[in-house]
Amino acid sequence: MQTRQLGELTVSAIGLGCMGMSQAYGMPDRSESARVLHRSLDLGCTFLDTACIYGMGHNETLIGEVLKNRRWEYKLATKGGIFVDKNGGRGVDCSPKSIKRVCEESLKRLQTNMIDLYYLHRRDHNVPIEDSVGALAELVAEGKIRYIGLSEVSSSTLRRAHSVHPISAVQSEYSLWTRDPEYKVLQTCEELGIGFVPFSPLGRGFLSGKVIDMATLEASDMRQSMPRFQGRSFQQNLKLLKTLSEIAENNRCTMAQLSLAWLMAQENALVPIPGTKHIKYVEENAAATELTISKTDLNMLDQLINSDTIYGQRYAPSQMISLDPEE
């Protein structure tokens, strides 16, 4: 597989988001997850993304146990900063003390002595970003992490962080139907030589055309509470899939592959991490790296699905407040 750069870190052109193997999208299957992880590496899709909060440590433990004998075959990214309190509420703690403690816990679960790319999962508005990045810089100096990343940050926060220590990558939601990074963050990344890692590049499965009836999803599936998958918004969004399917058919690929190809055509320092817990989708996503889509079709996709044609917010209001919006 081709490679791309996230700052100085070289990774496969497409990665694997591992969250769904532990939470959010139905009941996990450990045996299938293990097969997916191994198949991903065999295909050359060797950039694995996880976080301490996924499955409350389960996801990191899964990767550490399943791939303990293949650690140096893949680039490992994880995240810290989000926690769940005793009442089940989510919070953010990016204080230096917490960052170092949580990183140590991740290292143990992942069964490694070094993490290739370590992100702050969210900005902590109670702690100066300079202090948080300073703590990460100390972990770099100690050899516990190689490179620093930030997730869901604004361009101004990114500039402040980068002035303390080089930031290698920003991870935020980005796809045909989520265009927020196009406002300022992508330009800032390009200016500063920072890579960009889109999570949910398939719109949490919507752009694959596989999610057309919410009744088929489990009650615990996180999409059940997301505005774009609810009521009139969902029905309006579904209307976009017909033309998306036609463009994919004309390019002899799936809708998921087309959506990933569109994303990868935006810039070279961009590495999507589609998540899955099924081997057939790992194989399908990896094959998207071989596609070449004409400018005409790329423009058609731009006009078809964008922030003006999609109905509904990406998160419920209670979750939107944890983001770091542009000023």
N, C-alpha and C positions, 0 to 999 in steps of 0.2 A: 504494500500500500504506500501511496505517496505520504510525505511528511509535511508538516507546517510548523512555523515558529510562533511560540508564545514568549515574546522577549527573547531570551537566550535559550529557552527550553524547547527542544525539538520533540514533537509528538506526532502520532499518526494523524492523518488529515481528518479523520472522524473518530470520535471517542465513544465511550459507553457510559451512559448514566445508570447508576446501579440502584437508585432509591427504590424503584418499584419491586425489587427483590425482597424488600423488607416492610414496605408500607404503601399506603395511598391508593393503589390500584388493584384491589382485590387480595385474596389470600395468597401468601407466598408459597412457593414450592421449592424447598431446598435442593432437591435432586436436580430439578430442571435449571435452577439458578446456577448450580455448579457447572452443569453442562454449558450453559450460556457463557459463563466466564472463561472457560477453557476454549470454547469455540471462537470467542471474540479474539483471544490472543492468537489462535491458529490462523485467523483471517488477516492478521496484521492490525487489527483494531485494538491498539495496545495502550490507549489513554483512558484510564478508568477513573470515574468520578464518584465520590461518596461524601459522607459527612457524619460527624459524631451523633447528630440528632436523628438520622435515618434509622427508624426502628429502635430508637433509644440505645444505640451501640450495636444492634444486631447486624447492620449492613457492613460495618467495618470488621466485625468479628467474622462474618461470612467470607469476606475477601481474604482476610488473614489466614483463615483455616484452609480454604479451598485452594488458594494460590501460593501457599507458603513455600512450595518448592519451585515456583516460577517467578519469584519476586523481581528478579533483574530482567525479566522479559517485558515488563510494562512500566509505564510512567503513572505514578500514583498521585491523585489529587484528593484531598479531603478538606473539610471545612469545620470551623469552630466558632462559637459565639452565641448560637441560639440554645436555649435550655428550656426544659419543662419543669415547673415547680410542683410541689407536693399536691396541689389542687388541680393539676392538669393544665394550668395556664402557661402560655409561651412567653418567654422574655428574652432579652438580649443582654449579654454581659461580655464586653470586650475590654475589660480592665486588664492590665498587664499580668496580674496574679492569676486571673482566671484563664487567660490565653495560654499561659505556660502549663497550668495544671491540666487543662483539657487536651492540649497537644500531647502531653505525656500519656494520658489515658488512651488517646488514639493510637499512638505508637505501639502500645501494648496489645490493643485489640487487633491491629493490622499486622502484628508479628514482624515488625521491621524496626530498624534503628534510624531510618531516614524517610521523610516524606518529600516527594519531588516538588509538589506545589500545594501550599497551604493557604487557604482563603479565610478571611473574616466573612462569615456567612451573612451578616448584616452589619450595618453601621450602628454603633452604640451611641445614641445622642447624648448620653450622660458622661461619655469619656471622649476627650479630644482624640481625633483620628491619629494625630501625631504620636500620642502615647501608645495607642494600640499597635501602630506600625513599628514603633520603637521596640516593643516587646517581641514582635515577630523578627525584627532585625537581629535581636539577641539570639533567637533560636537559629537563625541562619549562621551566625558566628559560632554557635555551639555545634553546628553540623546536624541538627535535628530536622531542619527543613532546608531545601535547596533554594526555592523561589517563593515569592509572596504574591498572593492574589487577593482581590476584593470582589464581593458579590453585591449586586443591586445597589451600586453607589452612583451618586451624581458626578458630573464632570468636575465640579468645584472640590468635592471631597477627594476625588481621584488626584487632582493636582496637588492638594495639600499632602496626601499620603506619599506621592511620588517624590516630593521634595525631601522626605525623611529617608526613604530607601527606595530603590527601583522597584516598581510594581511590574510583574511579568504578565499578568492577565487579569481581566475583568470578566466575571461570569454574571450574566443577566438573562432574563427571558427575552428571546428574540426569534421571530419567525415571520412568515407571511402575515399572520394575524396579530402579532404583537410587535409594533414598530418603535416603541419608546426609545431604544438606544440610538435611533437615527437622528434624534433631535440634537444631541450634543456629545454623548459619550463615545460613539464610534469615531467621530472626528478627533476628539481628545486622545483616544487610544492611538490613532494613526500618527498624530503629531508627536506623541511621547514615545513611540516605538513599543507600545503595549499590545499584547494579543487580546483577542476577544473570544469568549467561550459561550455560545448561546445554549442555555438549557431550555427544555421543552421546545425544541426546534420543529416538532410536529404538532404544536398546539395541543399538547396533552392527548395526542391520538386523533384529534379531530381532522387534521389535514391528511391523515391516512385513509379517511373514508370509512374507518371501521367502527366509528362511534356515531350511530344514526338513531339509536333508540335508547334513551336513558334507562328505561325499564330493565334492560339487559345487564346493567351494571349493579354491583352489590351496593347495599345501602351505605356501607362504610367507605365507598369510593369517594375520594376527595372532590371529584368533578361534580358530585351531586349538590355541592354547596357553592359552585362557581357560577357567577351570573351568566357567562356566555353559554353555559350548558342548560340553562333554565328557561322554561316557558317560551314566550314569544321571541326572545333573543335567540334561543337555540333553533327555533323553526326558521327564522330569517337567515341565520348562518348556514343552515343546511342547504339553502338554495344555491349557495356558491359552489357546492361540490360537483354539480353537474358539469359546469364548464371546466373545473379543475380536472375532472376525470377525462374529459375530451382532450385536453392539452396533454395529459399524461399518456393517453392511448396513442396520440399522434407521435409521441416520442418513444413509444414502445417501452414504457416504464410504469411503475406504480405511482399513485398519488404521493405516497411517502417519499419515494426516491426523487420525484420531481420537486417536492418542497425542500428537500435537503440540497438538491442541486442548485435551486434558486439561491438558497442561503449561502452556499459555498462560492457562488459566483459574485457575491457582494464585495469580497476582498480576500486577499491571500492570508492575512493574519487572523483568520477566523476559523475556529474549530468547533463544530456542533457536537453535542453529546446526547444524541437521542437515547432515551431510556427504554429498556425492554426486559422481559424475563422469559422470552421465548426465542429459541434458536433460529427459527425461520425469519424472524424480524431482524436479528443481528446480521444474518446473511444478506437480507434485502437492503438494509441500511448501508452495509459495507460496500455493496455494489453501486451505490449512488455516487461514489467517488469517481467512477469511470464515465459518468454521463457528461455530455457536452450539450447544453441547451442553447438554441439560437437567441440572439438579442431580441428578435421579434416575440418569441414565446416568453422570454424573461419580462419584457415590457407588458405583455398581456397579463402575466401573473401579478405584476405590480399593480395594475389597474383593477384586477379582479378582486384581490384580497388585500386590504390595507386598513389602516385605522379609521378610514371614513366609511368603509363598507361592512365592517364587523360590528355586531350588536353586543353590548354588554361590557362591563369592566372585567379585567382579568382575574381579580380577586374580590371577595366580599369586603365591605368597608372596614371590618375589624382587622383584616389582614393588610389592607392597603396602607394603614397608618405606620406599619413597620418599615416601609420603603424610604428611600432617600431621594425625594423628587428634585428635579431641576428647579432652580430659582426662576 
